[in-house]
């Protein structure tokens, strides 16, 4: 009887231990977060560019800027040719004169009424010295002062040449075609008008026609961005 009781207690103990070992208890609370470890080394930079993003929308059209100097017309240095002089003398307001006809197709009726026309002269006796017409020079052969002035008609610059001190035939002069052009030569610059009144941001570049004619030749070239 005693053995049976001991056996029963042993079976009960084993059963109790088995139940307690297999039964899962409730989950405990989360522990405190640990300290963050150090950052790892930076990986190699890729040499392959990423795909291009989409094209953005077109911006608004800006305001139209002031007229520039792209419409300025200018000639090359051109020699005086004997064939272009008047065959004999002509009368210009009572003066015995010769007249040279220089073709200038850019001179239109609009240019004559609204634009500025500059004409330059380079004498064969003083190459590199550039003068704005009209110009007075002294002729040592005739011992007189002579006057060279331009006048204009559509398509042509007429260069008038006469003596100031007497009414004798002033003669003619010529140059030599090049390159390089040598001797007596001329050049013209045509500047269309843009703003009534002659000042401001027009093709006159903030100057009146008279101010342009008073400028040294090289200053005009720099102002209008034209080759000398």
Secondary structure, DSSP 8 states (H G I E B T S, - for coil): -HHHHHHHHHHHHHHHHHHHHH-------------------------S--------------------STT-EE---EE--GGGB-SS-EEETTEEEEEEEEE-TT--HHHHHH-EEEEEEE-GGGTT-EEESSEEEEETTTTEEEEEEEEEETTEEEEEEEESSS-S------EE-SSS-EESEEEEEEE---STTS-SSSTTTT--HHHHHHS-HHHHHHHHT---
